[in-house]
Amino acid sequence: MEKMPTSPTIVMRIIHISMWHHYQTQQPAPCGKHRAQQKERDARFNDLRSIFRRRHPPNVDSRSDLSLTCARLGARVKIAELSAAKTKAAILFCALLAGCTSSAPPGEYDPFEGVNRQVFDFNHSLDKHAALPAASYYRAAVPEDVRLGIHNFMSNLTLPVTFANDVLQGEFTNAGYAICRVTVNTTVGVAGFLDPASGWGCHYHDEDFGQTLGVYGVPGGPYMVLPLLGSSLPRDMAGKLVVDGYFNPLSYVRYNGKFYVSLGQNVIKLVDQRSRAVGMLREVERNSIDYYAAMRSLYIRRRNAAIENTIPDGTPAPLASEATTQ
């Protein structure tokens, strides 16, 4: 018995046939100087048809693939030069294709997407009206050298946690780099505001207990967006919010006003990280059809790269900087 075509396949064929029929019946007969123009239109339409065939709906597993399909369509075929009917058909095709695809691609387990999107919108609104203006003012008002010193100081405070997780992961070379940085920068670097350790070959890297669990094969779990805290996985939440605090020597120091000092440290860290990612996050939002899906994919890919230690040294952490947005 012949296998019945899937629903997306039928949709694609219907749209394709209707577009081709309209194209064949509406084009004027070639004459003289219009032959070259019609030949060019034919080539473009064939190119469009080949894109549809290559991007077969059952093979599209995510909205990111859908975006790629539509982006290629826009780049390789000038929609403005198509007739209104063909433009509508192309839009209808993309809309129907979106309805036939799963929102989360393989490897991005997101069973709470409905709730996550609502929290994401709340966080993004908070970022737009609070964190981003503060970060923009910080960039404009504070000299670059001062901002760099603050960033170095905040990064230096995380090195004990990085060192502990390096040891747990068996990354003893990286653990040596962490000890080198915290020792040299705290002393020669004036409490970490300067970074002479980088010139001595002790590169900066960041580790947390979520990455350590990932190294030992603990699955990340479902993707979650937390109010104020942003993108996370249960594995990473357990590591960052619970275990890493015990690796920080400063957490054992008792003094009056410790809560307010910690709060101020977190605010400064947020503003610093958000200011360093302003341009990149703006570019992601501008170039993505679905900002939520783009940030989800970016977070999961970056966490996987961090577990595998494949993030280039010095690469900013956009997801950490989105602590109030994603």
C-alpha positions as CSV (number, residue, x, y, z in Angstrom):
1,M,0.0,0.0,0.0
2,E,1.4,3.4,-1.0
3,K,2.3,5.6,1.9
4,M,0.1,8.6,2.2
5,P,1.9,12.0,2.1
6,T,2.0,13.9,5.4
7,S,-0.1,16.9,6.0
8,P,2.7,19.4,5.6
9,T,3.6,17.8,2.3
10,I,0.1,18.3,1.0
11,V,0.2,21.9,2.1
12,M,3.5,22.5,0.3
13,R,2.3,20.8,-2.9
14,I,-1.0,22.8,-3.0
15,I,0.7,26.1,-2.5
16,H,3.4,25.2,-5.0
17,I,0.9,24.2,-7.7
18,S,-1.2,27.3,-7.1
19,M,1.8,29.6,-7.4
20,W,3.1,27.9,-10.5
21,H,-0.3,28.0,-12.1
22,H,-0.7,31.7,-11.4
23,Y,2.8,32.3,-12.7
24,Q,2.2,30.5,-16.0
25,T,-1.2,32.1,-16.6
26,Q,-0.4,35.7,-15.6
27,Q,2.9,36.2,-17.4
28,P,2.7,38.1,-20.7
29,A,4.1,36.4,-23.8
30,P,7.8,37.2,-24.3
31,C,8.6,39.7,-27.0
32,G,11.7,41.5,-27.9
33,K,13.4,43.3,-25.0
34,H,11.2,41.5,-22.4
35,R,12.7,38.1,-23.1
36,A,15.7,38.6,-20.9
37,Q,13.6,39.9,-18.0
38,Q,11.2,36.9,-18.3
39,K,14.2,34.6,-18.4
40,E,15.5,36.2,-15.2
41,R,12.1,35.8,-13.6
42,D,11.9,32.2,-14.6
43,A,15.3,31.6,-13.0
44,R,14.2,33.2,-9.8
45,F,11.0,31.3,-9.6
46,N,12.8,28.0,-10.2
47,D,15.2,29.0,-7.5
48,L,12.2,29.6,-5.2
49,R,10.7,26.3,-6.1
50,S,14.0,24.5,-5.4
51,I,14.2,26.2,-2.0
52,F,10.7,24.8,-1.2
53,R,11.7,21.3,-2.3
54,R,15.0,21.4,-0.3
55,R,13.4,22.7,2.8
56,H,10.8,19.9,2.9
57,P,8.3,20.6,5.8
58,P,8.8,17.2,7.6
59,N,12.5,17.9,7.8
60,V,12.0,21.3,9.5
61,D,12.4,20.6,13.2
62,S,12.3,24.1,14.6
63,R,11.4,27.7,14.2
64,S,15.1,28.5,13.7
65,D,15.0,26.2,10.6
66,L,11.9,28.0,9.5
67,S,13.6,31.4,10.0
68,L,16.5,30.1,7.9
69,T,14.1,29.0,5.1
70,C,12.4,32.4,5.0
71,A,15.6,34.3,5.3
72,R,17.0,32.4,2.3
73,L,13.8,33.0,0.4
74,G,14.1,36.8,1.1
75,A,17.8,36.9,0.2
76,R,17.6,34.9,-3.0
77,V,14.3,36.0,-4.3
78,K,13.1,39.6,-4.4
79,I,9.6,39.3,-3.0
80,A,8.7,42.8,-4.2
81,E,9.1,41.6,-7.8
82,L,6.7,38.8,-7.4
83,S,3.0,39.4,-8.0
84,A,0.6,40.0,-5.1
85,A,-0.8,36.5,-5.3
86,K,2.6,34.9,-5.2
87,T,3.6,37.0,-2.3
88,K,0.5,36.0,-0.4
89,A,1.1,32.4,-1.2
90,A,4.7,32.6,0.1
91,I,3.5,34.2,3.3
92,L,0.8,31.6,3.7
93,F,3.4,28.8,3.1
94,C,5.6,30.1,5.9
95,A,2.6,30.6,8.2
96,L,1.3,27.0,7.6
97,L,4.8,25.6,7.9
98,A,5.2,27.3,11.3
99,G,2.0,25.6,12.4
100,C,3.3,22.2,11.4
101,T,6.6,22.5,13.2
102,S,7.5,22.0,16.8
103,S,8.6,25.2,18.6
104,A,11.5,23.6,20.4
105,P,14.1,21.8,18.2
106,P,15.7,18.5,19.4
107,G,18.1,19.1,22.3
108,E,16.0,22.0,23.6
109,Y,13.5,20.4,25.9
110,D,10.9,23.1,26.8
111,P,7.7,21.5,28.2
112,F,6.8,24.7,30.0
113,E,7.0,27.0,27.0
114,G,3.7,28.7,27.6
115,V,4.6,29.8,31.1
116,N,8.2,30.5,30.1
117,R,7.2,32.9,27.4
118,Q,5.0,34.9,29.9
119,V,7.9,35.1,32.3
120,F,10.3,35.9,29.4
121,D,8.0,38.8,28.4
122,F,7.9,40.1,32.0
123,N,11.7,39.9,32.3
124,H,12.2,41.5,28.9
125,S,9.9,44.4,29.8
126,L,11.8,44.9,33.1
127,D,15.0,44.9,31.2
128,K,13.7,47.4,28.7
129,H,12.6,49.8,31.3
130,A,15.2,49.3,34.0
131,A,18.3,47.2,33.3
132,L,19.0,48.5,29.8
133,P,18.6,52.2,30.7
134,A,20.9,51.7,33.7
135,A,23.4,49.9,31.6
136,S,23.3,52.5,28.8
137,Y,23.7,55.3,31.3
138,Y,26.6,53.4,32.9
139,R,28.4,53.1,29.6
140,A,27.9,56.8,28.8
141,A,28.8,58.2,32.2
142,V,31.6,55.9,33.4
143,P,35.0,56.0,31.6
144,E,35.9,52.8,29.8
145,D,39.1,52.3,32.0
146,V,37.0,52.5,35.2
147,R,34.4,50.1,33.8
148,L,37.1,47.7,32.9
149,G,38.5,47.9,36.4
150,I,35.1,47.2,37.9
151,H,34.7,44.3,35.6
152,N,38.1,42.9,36.6
153,F,37.2,43.2,40.3
154,M,33.9,41.5,39.9
155,S,35.5,38.7,37.8
156,N,38.2,38.2,40.5
157,L,35.6,37.5,43.1
158,T,34.3,34.5,41.2
159,L,37.7,32.8,40.9
160,P,37.5,30.7,44.1
161,V,34.3,29.2,42.8
162,T,35.9,28.6,39.5
163,F,39.0,27.0,41.2
164,A,36.8,24.6,43.2
165,N,34.8,23.4,40.2
166,D,38.0,23.0,38.1
167,V,39.3,20.6,40.8
168,L,36.1,18.7,40.9
169,Q,36.1,18.4,37.1
170,G,39.8,17.2,37.1
171,E,40.8,20.3,35.1
172,F,44.0,20.9,37.1
173,T,45.6,23.1,34.5
174,N,42.7,25.4,34.6
175,A,42.6,25.3,38.4
176,G,46.2,26.5,38.3
177,Y,45.2,29.4,36.0
178,A,42.4,30.3,38.5
179,I,44.9,30.3,41.5
180,C,47.4,32.3,39.4
181,R,44.8,34.9,38.5
182,V,43.3,35.3,42.0
183,T,46.8,35.5,43.6
184,V,48.4,37.9,41.1
185,N,45.4,40.1,40.5
186,T,44.5,40.5,44.2
187,T,48.1,41.5,45.1
188,V,49.8,43.1,42.1
189,G,46.5,44.0,40.5
190,V,45.4,46.1,43.4
191,A,42.5,43.9,44.8
192,G,41.6,42.7,41.3
193,F,41.0,46.1,39.6
194,L,43.9,45.5,37.3
195,D,44.6,42.3,35.3
196,P,48.4,41.6,35.1
197,A,47.7,37.9,35.3
198,S,46.5,37.8,31.7
199,G,49.8,39.2,30.5
200,W,51.5,36.3,32.4
201,G,49.6,33.7,30.5
202,C,46.9,33.0,33.2
203,H,43.8,33.2,31.0
204,Y,40.3,33.9,32.5
205,H,37.7,31.2,32.4
206,D,34.5,30.7,34.4
207,E,33.2,27.5,36.0
208,D,30.2,26.7,38.2
209,F,28.7,23.6,39.7
210,G,26.1,23.3,37.0
211,Q,28.9,22.8,34.5
212,T,30.6,20.3,36.9
213,L,27.4,18.2,37.0
214,G,27.2,18.4,33.2
215,V,30.8,17.1,33.0
216,Y,29.7,14.0,35.1
217,G,26.8,13.4,32.7
218,V,23.9,14.9,34.7
219,P,21.2,16.0,32.3
220,G,20.2,19.6,32.2
221,G,16.4,18.9,32.5
222,P,13.7,21.1,31.1
223,Y,14.4,24.7,30.0
224,M,13.0,27.2,32.4
225,V,12.8,31.0,32.5
226,L,12.8,32.3,36.1
227,P,11.5,35.8,37.2
228,L,14.4,38.2,37.4
229,L,17.0,35.3,37.2
230,G,16.3,34.5,33.6
231,S,17.2,31.4,31.6
232,S,18.2,28.3,33.4
233,L,18.1,24.5,33.7
234,P,17.3,22.6,36.9
235,R,20.9,21.3,36.9
236,D,22.3,24.8,36.6
237,M,19.9,26.2,39.2
238,A,21.0,23.6,41.8
239,G,24.7,24.4,41.0
240,K,24.6,28.1,40.9
241,L,22.0,29.0,43.5
242,V,22.8,26.3,46.1
243,V,26.3,24.6,45.9
244,D,28.5,27.4,44.5
245,G,27.8,29.6,47.5
246,Y,29.7,27.1,49.7
247,F,32.8,27.4,47.5
248,N,33.0,31.2,48.0
249,P,35.2,32.0,51.0
250,L,33.5,35.4,51.4
251,S,30.2,33.7,52.2
252,Y,31.7,32.5,55.5
253,V,32.7,36.0,56.7
254,R,30.2,37.6,59.1
255,Y,29.8,41.3,59.4
256,N,27.0,43.9,59.8
257,G,25.3,44.9,56.6
258,K,26.4,41.8,54.7
259,F,23.0,41.5,53.0
260,Y,23.2,45.0,51.6
261,V,26.8,44.5,50.5
262,S,25.8,41.3,48.7
263,L,22.9,43.0,47.1
264,G,25.0,45.9,45.9
265,Q,27.6,43.5,44.5
266,N,24.9,41.7,42.5
267,V,23.5,44.9,41.2
268,I,26.9,46.2,40.1
269,K,27.6,42.8,38.5
270,L,24.3,42.9,36.6
271,V,24.8,46.4,35.3
272,D,28.4,45.6,34.3
273,Q,27.4,42.4,32.4
274,R,24.4,44.0,30.8
275,S,26.4,47.0,29.6
276,R,28.9,44.6,28.0
277,A,26.2,42.8,26.1
278,V,24.0,45.7,24.9
279,G,25.1,45.5,21.3
280,M,25.1,41.8,21.0
281,L,21.6,41.3,22.5
282,R,20.2,44.1,20.4
283,E,21.6,42.3,17.3
284,V,20.1,39.0,18.4
285,E,16.7,40.6,18.9
286,R,16.8,42.5,15.6
287,N,17.8,39.4,13.5
288,S,15.5,36.8,15.1
289,I,11.9,36.1,14.1
290,D,11.2,34.6,17.5
291,Y,13.3,36.3,20.2
292,Y,12.3,33.8,22.9
293,A,13.4,30.8,20.8
294,A,16.6,32.6,19.8
295,M,17.6,33.3,23.4
296,R,16.6,29.7,24.5
297,S,18.8,28.3,21.8
298,L,21.7,30.7,22.6
299,Y,21.5,29.8,26.3
300,I,21.5,26.0,25.8
301,R,24.3,26.1,23.2
302,R,26.4,28.3,25.4
303,R,25.9,26.1,28.4
304,N,26.9,23.0,26.4
305,A,29.9,24.8,25.1
306,A,30.9,25.8,28.6
307,I,30.6,22.2,29.8
308,E,32.9,21.1,26.9
309,N,35.3,24.1,27.6
310,T,34.9,25.3,24.0
311,I,34.0,28.9,24.7
312,P,36.9,31.2,23.7
313,D,38.7,32.9,26.5
314,G,37.2,36.3,27.3
315,T,33.9,35.7,25.5
316,P,31.2,37.8,27.3
317,A,28.4,35.8,28.9
318,P,25.3,37.3,27.3
319,L,23.0,35.0,29.3
320,A,24.3,36.0,32.6
321,S,23.9,39.6,31.6
322,E,20.3,38.9,30.8
323,A,19.6,38.0,34.4
324,T,16.7,40.4,34.5
325,T,15.6,39.7,30.9
326,Q,15.8,36.1,29.9
